[in-house]
Amino acid sequence: MCEAWIMVMTPDNNEWRGLRDDVYRRPLATAFERLGLGPGWRCVDVGAGTGDVSIELGTIVGKEGRIYAVDVDPAARDAVAEAAAAYAQVIALTQAVEDLTLPEPVDLAFCRFLLLHVHDPLVALRSMASSVRPGGWIVAQEPVTSAGRIDGAELSMPSARHPDIGALLPRMVREIGLELVDAWSEAPAGAGAGPVKDYFEELSEVDPGEAALMLPPLVTVLARLPE
């Protein structure tokens, strides 16, 4: 058995993104439930990618709500707008998180699997915080890659600038002056055929067979901008 398994990120692969959203769907639903997210909310989905989170937001906030789907990829921006517009008002913007500029303050700024790639996660979080109204929410979901396991061997993700950024999230939100309301981690696990195996194989380019898998825990922080 290898001492460490390498996970290879291929951001333009829509198939692995779909698998990721499948295996990590529960922490997303838990976050929205704890927020009390409801109709009429204004939200920004930063690093919207192919739009899975924007669509999920749209089904909850409805036509009275508004979603800003932000991504650096114009093609992704257009795809998100088309898909999510069936559920809510959607404005798609091509921006980096560090340059986030919205025409209005929002109730929720959300990111997932984003901060592990940016140059400075604190700058990115401050930019997200500046986009919300006083009392508004900032939610981030990021992995602790090295805590993932395959038959006991740890995982690594050399392509990520901050592969274990999830472990630092609770401290970081307080460091930039936000109120830390809640924080937790969840790690999908499995063995043999199923979405966990499929996701691991997409990322590592290795068939894990019947090995016991624990995917990287996803840390969620719920923080508020003081009134």
C-alpha positions in Angstrom: 0.0 0.0 0.0 1.3 3.5 -0.8 2.0 5.8 2.0 -0.1 8.5 0.5 -2.7 8.7 -2.3 -2.7 11.7 -4.6 -5.9 13.3 -5.6 -5.7 15.1 -8.9 -8.0 18.1 -9.3 -9.3 18.6 -12.9 -11.6 21.7 -12.5 -13.0 21.6 -16.1 -14.3 18.0 -15.6 -18.1 18.4 -15.1 -18.5 14.7 -14.3 -16.4 14.9 -11.2 -18.1 18.0 -10.1 -21.4 16.2 -10.3 -20.1 13.4 -8.2 -18.7 15.8 -5.7 -22.1 17.5 -5.3 -23.6 14.1 -4.9 -21.4 12.8 -2.1 -21.2 16.1 -0.3 -24.8 17.1 -0.6 -25.8 16.4 3.0 -23.5 19.1 4.5 -24.9 21.6 2.0 -28.5 20.8 3.0 -27.6 20.9 6.7 -26.0 24.4 6.3 -29.1 25.8 4.5 -31.4 24.3 7.2 -29.3 25.8 10.1 -29.4 29.2 8.3 -33.1 29.2 8.0 -32.7 30.0 4.3 -36.0 30.8 2.8 -38.0 32.6 0.1 -36.9 36.1 -0.9 -33.3 35.8 0.2 -30.5 37.5 -1.8 -27.5 35.3 -2.2 -24.1 35.2 -3.9 -22.6 31.8 -4.9 -18.9 32.6 -5.2 -17.0 30.1 -7.5 -20.4 28.9 -8.8 -18.8 26.4 -11.3 -21.5 24.4 -13.0 -24.2 25.9 -10.8 -25.2 23.0 -8.5 -25.3 25.3 -5.4 -26.9 28.1 -7.3 -29.7 25.8 -8.4 -30.1 24.5 -4.9 -30.3 28.1 -3.6 -32.8 29.0 -6.3 -35.2 26.2 -5.4 -35.3 27.6 -1.9 -35.3 31.4 -2.4 -37.7 31.2 -5.3 -38.7 33.9 -7.8 -38.9 36.6 -5.1 -35.2 35.8 -4.3 -32.1 36.8 -6.2 -28.9 34.9 -6.8 -25.6 36.3 -8.0 -23.7 33.4 -9.6 -20.0 34.4 -9.6 -17.2 32.5 -11.4 -14.0 33.4 -13.3 -15.1 31.2 -16.2 -17.6 33.0 -18.5 -18.8 29.7 -19.9 -19.6 28.5 -16.4 -21.3 31.8 -15.7 -23.7 31.4 -18.6 -24.5 27.8 -17.8 -25.3 28.7 -14.2 -27.6 31.5 -15.3 -29.5 29.3 -17.7 -30.0 26.5 -15.2 -30.8 28.4 -12.1 -33.1 31.0 -13.8 -35.8 28.3 -13.8 -36.1 28.8 -10.0 -35.1 32.3 -9.1 -33.8 35.6 -10.4 -30.2 35.0 -11.4 -27.5 37.5 -12.3 -24.3 35.8 -13.5 -21.0 37.7 -13.0 -17.5 36.9 -14.2 -15.3 37.9 -11.2 -12.6 36.6 -9.0 -13.5 36.4 -5.3 -10.9 38.9 -4.5 -12.6 41.4 -6.8 -16.1 40.6 -5.7 -18.4 43.6 -6.5 -22.2 43.4 -6.3 -24.8 46.0 -7.0 -26.5 45.4 -3.6 -25.7 43.9 -0.2 -26.9 40.3 0.0 -28.2 38.1 2.9 -25.8 35.2 2.2 -22.3 34.9 0.7 -21.5 31.3 0.1 -18.4 29.4 -1.2 -17.5 25.7 -1.4 -14.2 24.1 -2.5 -12.9 27.6 -3.4 -10.6 28.8 -0.7 -8.2 25.9 -1.1 -7.3 27.3 -4.5 -7.1 31.1 -4.0 -3.8 32.9 -3.2 -4.9 34.4 0.1 -8.0 32.8 1.8 -8.3 35.7 4.3 -8.5 38.2 1.5 -11.2 36.1 -0.2 -13.2 35.8 3.0 -13.0 39.6 3.6 -14.2 40.2 0.1 -17.2 37.9 0.7 -17.9 39.6 4.0 -17.9 43.0 2.4 -20.7 41.8 0.1 -23.3 41.1 2.8 -25.6 43.4 4.7 -25.1 43.9 8.5 -26.3 40.8 10.2 -25.9 38.8 7.0 -24.4 35.4 6.6 -21.1 34.1 5.3 -20.9 30.4 4.8 -17.8 28.5 3.6 -17.3 24.8 3.1 -13.7 23.6 2.6 -11.9 20.3 2.9 -9.2 18.9 5.1 -7.6 16.8 2.4 -4.9 15.1 4.4 -7.6 13.7 6.8 -9.1 11.6 4.0 -8.1 7.9 4.0 -7.9 4.9 1.8 -7.4 1.7 3.8 -5.7 4.0 6.4 -3.3 5.8 4.0 -3.7 9.5 3.9 -4.6 11.5 0.9 -2.8 14.5 -0.7 -3.8 17.1 -3.2 -0.6 18.8 -4.6 -2.5 20.9 -7.0 -4.3 22.9 -4.2 -2.6 25.9 -2.6 -4.2 25.2 0.7 -5.4 21.6 0.8 -6.2 21.6 4.5 -7.8 25.0 4.7 -10.9 23.6 6.2 -9.1 23.0 9.5 -8.4 26.8 9.7 -11.8 28.1 8.8 -13.3 28.7 12.3 -10.3 30.7 13.4 -10.2 32.6 10.1 -13.7 33.9 10.2 -13.1 35.3 13.7 -9.8 36.8 12.6 -11.6 39.0 10.1 -14.2 40.2 12.6 -17.1 37.9 11.9 -19.2 36.2 14.5 -18.7 32.4 14.4 -22.2 31.0 14.9 -21.6 27.3 14.1 -18.9 25.0 12.6 -18.8 21.3 12.0 -17.2 18.7 9.6 -18.7 15.7 7.7 -16.8 13.0 5.8 -18.5 10.7 3.3 -17.3 7.1 3.6 -17.7 3.8 1.8 -16.2 0.7 0.4 -16.8 -0.9 -2.9 -19.2 0.3 -5.6 -21.0 3.5 -5.1 -20.7 7.3 -5.4 -17.8 7.6 -2.9 -15.8 5.1 -4.9 -16.7 6.8 -8.2 -15.7 10.2 -6.8 -12.4 9.0 -5.5 -11.6 7.3 -8.8 -12.3 10.5 -10.7 -10.0 12.5 -8.5 -7.1 10.1 -8.0 -7.3 8.3 -11.4 -6.9 5.1 -9.5 -9.5 2.4 -9.0 -9.7 1.8 -5.2 -11.4 -1.6 -5.7 -13.0 -2.7 -2.4 -10.7 -0.5 -0.2 -12.3 1.3 2.7 -12.6 5.0 1.8 -13.1 8.1 3.8 -13.2 11.2 1.6 -11.7 14.5 2.9 -13.9 15.9 5.7 -15.7 19.0 4.6 -15.6 21.7 7.3 -18.6 24.1 7.3 -18.5 27.5 9.0 -21.6 29.6 9.5 -20.6 33.2 10.4 -22.4 36.5 10.6 -21.4 40.1 9.9 -22.1 42.1 13.1 -25.0 44.4 13.0 
